[in-house]
Structures are given as structure tokens and as C-alpha cells.
Amino acid sequence: MANVLGLIGIVVFIACVIALAAGVTWVVVRLSPAPGKKKKPATPAA
């Protein structure tokens, strides 16, 4: 029985690590600016 609980614990731990990595990745993607939206120098309109 202890072996089964240990295996379930390892599976839960792996799932938590994957969920944490996915959450951090999502936050970084949300907070980082889009590559095409860099500020371009304003050109005078004469």
C-alpha cells in the first residue's frame, strides 16, 4: 500500500510541476510585449 501511495504522490508532484511551469509561461507571455509592437521613432509630418 505504501508503494501505491508513493507512486500516486510522484504523479501528483509531476502534475504540479507541469502546472507551475505552464502557469509561469502563461504569465511571461502575457507580460512580455509583442515582438511587432516596438516603438518606432516618430517622423516629423513637415
Sequence and secondary structure as in RCSB ss.txt:
>XXXX:A:sequence
MANVLGLIGIVVFIACVIALAAGVTWVVVRLSPAPGKKKKPATPAA
>XXXX:A:secstr
 HHHHHHHHHHHHHHHHHHHHHHHHHHHHHHS  TT          
